[in-house]
Amino acid sequence: MKRILLLGAGRSADALIDYLIQLCHKESFHLTVADFNKEIAQSKIFAYGGQETHSTAVSIDGNDLQQCRQVVQEADIAISLLPPAMHINIAKACLEAGKSLLTASYVSTEMQAFHDEAKRRGVLLLNEMGFDPGIDHMSIMQTIERLNKEEAIITALRSYAGGLIAPLYDNNPWHYKFTWNPRNVVLAGKGTAKYVINGQPKYVPYHRLFGHTEDVHIEGLGEYEGYPNRDSIIYRQLYGLPHIPTLIRGTLRKKGFCAAWDTFVQLGMTDDEIIIDNSEKITYREFTNMFLQYSRSLLVEEKLAKLMNVAPKSELIDKIRWLGLFSHEKIGLPHATPAQILQHLLEQKWKLEEGDRDMVILQHKFEYHNAENNLELISDLVVYGDEHHTAMAKTVGYPLGIATKLILQGRIQLTGVQIPTSPQIYQPVLEELAQLGIRFREKIQPVE
């Protein structure tokens, strides 16, 4: 009996647990779901029809290498949805035991350092196997493969992805609700984003990131904006396009979100290092005022408007007011960083309500030319959540589940630290995703 280990039973794990339980029933496999909270793992197993003969819940601390070794030793393959920093202990345990590991996280420097050892041991450490990163890589590679067969010359690739609230449930002035890890949203973009346009490298430091946007139109949904995400330049090599003049990967938000979020960046509210003294006793208004210059005459709202160069009755100030950052409510969160305080507030204001549905959007825009024409190919993916799973859980979980099945069936033979840019991964995964209703729509048009 093949034994699958899933580490982490958080909000992104639901669809994956559902998929894996069905797989275990069909193939007589066994699934172990390990989480810090065993009861959560057990409840999700039961929710998706898991039986004791095919499914087990256990408690684990991902920071405890010995515990990781123990659960990995009993499995044939491991999937980690734990926080990215914990992947390293899991990877070490997998290497020692000779077991493959899948994650949906970006390849870290620490993970990449395992490549040679994983090759020697015949172990696959497959990362970036979710939605973004994951489905984006696979669909891009499939399109590149097709254009190469047509002998087309690709001159530009813009790829934007976002997890958002579905239009029917978009009922707040930010046009945003949390559909995945709130902490990751609050800390998104830290570091310097890099991309290349018309052959010129561009570097965007964090303090300028949310003012550095590009308009993105999604057919049937309207206007969005994208900001650059991490290092796009490295994907010239990873996508096999070493000389492409323009390549940018970014994050998608509704129009106006980035300018408003930039307020928090400029104030310093996304700082996760300093601790606010007596943070549980101060009000949100006092918290906001901490980041503003002293004035005898100006109100907090007026000082913030002056800093951001907008009118006190502007849409931006209205968004900040709606969140409650001018309120006299006490924070109630002790020994907290500014980022933790901001997250604490946003989790109350941006939470998914009962019955809400999310959506994910992914758009690739290729520019290329062949012997006759200059063309633009726009490839869109829009997936909605339903009564069973969020769109984010589906698009993160299903690729991981499908790849797990393919590895156990011996259909993926790669070793070392990998991302899903190989046809033996992306071809069968995208094929099954389409069967599950996750498919792209395409439009090709001439470029003047």
SVG drawing of the C-alpha trace seen along z (x, -y; Angstrom):
<svg xmlns="http://www.w3.org/2000/svg" viewBox="-24 -74 49 76">
<polyline fill="none" stroke="black" stroke-width="0.4" points="0.0,0.0 1.3,-3.4 1.3,-5.9 0.9,-9.7 1.9,-12.2 0.3,-15.7 1.8,-18.2 -0.5,-21.1 -4.3,-21.2 -4.9,-25.0 -7.4,-26.8 -5.5,-25.9 -5.6,-22.2 -9.3,-21.4 -9.5,-20.6 -6.2,-18.6 -7.4,-16.5 -10.6,-15.8 -8.7,-14.8 -6.2,-12.6 -9.0,-10.8 -10.7,-10.0 -7.4,-8.8 -6.8,-6.6 -10.2,-5.0 -9.6,-4.3 -6.0,-3.1 -6.1,-1.6 -3.5,-4.1 -3.3,-5.5 -3.3,-9.2 -1.8,-10.7 -2.7,-14.4 -0.3,-15.9 -1.0,-19.3 0.0,-21.1 -3.8,-20.8 -4.6,-17.1 -8.4,-17.9 -8.4,-20.1 -6.7,-17.5 -9.1,-14.8 -12.2,-17.0 -11.1,-17.6 -10.5,-13.9 -14.0,-13.1 -15.5,-16.0 -14.3,-14.5 -15.3,-10.9 -12.0,-9.6 -12.1,-6.2 -9.8,-4.8 -8.6,-2.1 -7.4,-4.8 -6.8,-8.0 -5.1,-9.0 -4.6,-12.3 -1.5,-13.0 -0.1,-16.0 3.3,-17.5 5.5,-20.4 7.2,-21.3 10.1,-22.9 10.9,-19.5 13.2,-17.7 12.9,-14.4 9.1,-14.4 9.5,-15.2 11.8,-12.3 9.4,-9.9 6.3,-10.8 8.3,-10.9 9.9,-7.6 6.4,-6.0 5.4,-7.5 6.2,-6.9 5.8,-10.6 5.3,-13.9 3.4,-17.1 4.1,-20.1 1.6,-23.0 3.3,-24.2 4.8,-27.7 7.8,-27.9 10.4,-28.1 9.3,-24.6 9.9,-23.0 13.6,-22.7 13.1,-20.2 10.7,-18.2 13.2,-18.2 16.0,-17.1 13.9,-14.2 12.8,-13.3 16.4,-13.2 17.5,-11.0 14.6,-8.6 14.8,-8.7 11.3,-10.1 10.0,-12.7 8.6,-16.0 6.1,-18.4 5.4,-22.0 3.5,-25.0 6.1,-27.4 8.9,-29.3 12.2,-27.6 14.3,-29.2 18.0,-29.4 18.1,-26.8 15.9,-24.4 18.0,-24.9 21.1,-23.9 19.6,-20.4 19.7,-19.9 22.9,-17.9 22.2,-15.7 18.7,-15.0 20.1,-14.0 22.6,-11.6 19.8,-10.0 17.4,-9.8 14.9,-12.1 12.5,-14.6 11.9,-17.9 9.2,-19.4 8.4,-23.0 6.2,-25.8 3.4,-23.3 0.3,-25.3 -1.5,-28.1 1.0,-31.0 3.6,-29.7 2.5,-26.4 -0.3,-26.6 1.3,-29.8 4.6,-28.0 2.9,-25.0 0.6,-26.9 3.4,-29.2 5.6,-26.3 2.8,-24.6 2.3,-27.7 6.0,-28.2 6.3,-24.6 3.5,-25.2 4.9,-28.5 8.3,-26.9 6.8,-24.2 5.3,-27.0 8.9,-28.5 7.5,-31.7 9.9,-34.3 8.6,-35.3 9.4,-38.9 7.3,-39.6 5.6,-37.7 3.5,-39.4 1.9,-37.1 -0.3,-38.3 -2.2,-36.3 -4.3,-37.1 -6.6,-35.6 -9.7,-37.9 -13.3,-38.0 -15.8,-37.0 -17.7,-40.0 -21.1,-39.0 -19.6,-39.1 -17.4,-42.2 -19.1,-44.5 -16.4,-46.6 -14.5,-49.7 -11.2,-47.8 -12.7,-45.2 -10.7,-42.6 -11.1,-39.8 -8.7,-37.2 -8.8,-34.1 -5.4,-32.7 -2.9,-33.3 -3.4,-36.8 0.1,-37.2 1.5,-36.5 -0.8,-39.3 0.4,-41.8 4.0,-41.1 3.8,-40.7 6.4,-42.3 9.2,-42.7 12.5,-42.9 13.2,-44.2 11.1,-43.2 13.0,-42.6 11.9,-42.3 13.0,-43.2 11.3,-45.3 12.6,-46.0 15.9,-44.5 16.3,-46.9 16.4,-45.4 14.2,-47.1 14.5,-47.1 11.6,-48.1 12.4,-48.5 9.6,-47.7 8.9,-51.3 8.0,-52.0 6.4,-48.7 2.7,-49.6 3.1,-52.7 4.6,-50.7 1.6,-49.2 0.4,-48.2 -3.2,-48.1 -4.6,-44.6 -7.9,-44.0 -9.7,-40.7 -12.5,-40.0 -15.9,-39.8 -14.6,-41.1 -13.1,-44.5 -10.1,-46.5 -7.4,-45.3 -3.9,-46.4 -0.7,-44.3 2.5,-45.0 5.8,-43.1 6.4,-40.1 9.8,-39.0 12.5,-38.2 11.0,-37.8 14.4,-37.9 15.4,-34.4 12.5,-33.0 14.2,-33.8 16.4,-30.8 13.8,-28.7 11.3,-29.2 14.0,-28.6 13.8,-32.2 17.2,-33.6 17.0,-36.5 13.4,-37.5 13.3,-41.4 10.3,-41.7 9.4,-39.4 7.4,-40.3 5.5,-38.2 3.2,-40.0 0.3,-40.1 -3.2,-41.1 -5.6,-43.4 -8.7,-45.4 -8.0,-49.0 -7.2,-51.3 -6.1,-48.7 -2.4,-49.3 -2.5,-53.0 -4.4,-52.5 -2.1,-49.7 0.8,-51.9 -0.4,-54.1 0.5,-51.3 3.9,-50.8 4.7,-54.5 3.6,-54.8 5.5,-51.7 2.5,-49.6 3.8,-46.5 7.0,-46.5 7.3,-43.2 10.4,-43.9 9.6,-46.5 7.3,-45.9 4.7,-48.5 4.8,-49.1 1.5,-48.3 -0.1,-47.6 -3.1,-46.0 -4.0,-49.2 -3.8,-51.8 -6.5,-52.6 -6.3,-52.2 -6.4,-56.0 -3.4,-56.3 -1.6,-53.5 -2.1,-55.4 -1.0,-58.7 2.3,-57.1 3.4,-57.1 2.5,-60.7 4.3,-64.0 3.2,-65.9 0.8,-68.8 -1.1,-71.0 -3.9,-71.8 -4.3,-69.0 -6.5,-65.9 -5.1,-62.4 -7.1,-62.2 -5.8,-65.5 -2.2,-64.6 -2.5,-61.3 -4.1,-63.0 -1.3,-65.6 1.4,-62.8 -0.3,-60.9 -1.0,-64.1 -4.8,-63.6 -7.8,-65.5 -9.1,-64.7 -12.4,-63.6 -10.7,-61.5 -11.5,-57.9 -8.2,-56.8 -9.0,-58.3 -12.5,-56.8 -10.9,-53.4 -8.7,-53.9 -11.6,-55.1 -13.7,-52.1 -11.0,-49.8 -11.3,-51.5 -7.8,-52.9 -9.2,-56.3 -11.4,-54.6 -11.1,-54.8 -11.4,-51.0 -8.6,-49.5 -6.3,-47.1 -6.3,-44.4 -3.3,-42.6 -0.3,-42.5 3.4,-42.8 2.6,-43.2 4.5,-44.5 2.8,-47.0 2.3,-44.2 0.6,-42.0 -1.7,-44.9 -2.6,-45.6 -3.2,-41.9 -5.3,-41.7 -7.6,-44.5 -7.7,-43.3 -8.7,-39.7 -11.9,-41.3 -12.7,-43.5 -11.6,-41.4 -12.8,-38.0 -14.9,-35.8 -18.5,-35.9 -20.8,-32.8 -21.7,-32.1 -19.0,-34.3 -17.2,-32.9 -13.7,-33.8 -12.0,-33.6 -8.6,-33.4 -7.4,-35.0 -4.4,-34.2 -3.5,-36.0 -0.6,-35.5 0.0,-37.9 2.5,-36.7 3.8,-38.9 5.5,-37.0 6.1,-37.1 6.3,-34.5 7.2,-34.7 4.0,-36.7 2.6,-38.5 3.2,-40.2 0.7,-38.6 -0.5,-38.8 -1.8,-35.7 -3.9,-36.4 -4.5,-33.4 -6.9,-33.8 -7.9,-31.5 -10.7,-32.4 -11.8,-29.9 -14.6,-30.5 -15.0,-29.0 -18.1,-26.9 -20.0,-25.4 -17.3,-22.8 -13.9,-24.6 -12.5,-28.0 -11.0,-28.7 -7.6,-29.2 -7.9,-25.8 -8.7,-24.1 -6.0,-25.8 -3.3,-25.2 -4.5,-21.7 -5.3,-20.0 -1.9,-20.4 -0.2,-19.0 -2.6,-16.1 -2.3,-15.2 1.5,-15.4 1.5,-13.2 -0.5,-10.6 1.8,-10.8 4.9,-10.3 3.4,-7.3 2.5,-5.9 6.1,-6.3 5.1,-8.8 7.4,-11.5 11.0,-10.4 12.8,-13.6 15.1,-14.0 16.7,-17.0 15.1,-20.4 12.6,-21.1 9.7,-23.4 7.0,-22.2 8.6,-23.3 9.2,-19.8 6.6,-18.4 6.4,-15.2 4.9,-17.3 2.9,-20.0 1.3,-18.0 -0.5,-15.4 -1.3,-17.9 -2.8,-20.5 -4.8,-17.7 -6.4,-16.6 -6.9,-20.1 -9.0,-20.7 -11.1,-17.7 -11.7,-19.2 -12.9,-22.5 -9.7,-24.4 -9.0,-25.5 -7.7,-28.5 -9.4,-30.6 -7.3,-32.0 -7.5,-34.9 -4.9,-35.7 -4.9,-39.1 -2.6,-41.0 -0.2,-43.6 0.3,-46.9"/>
</svg>
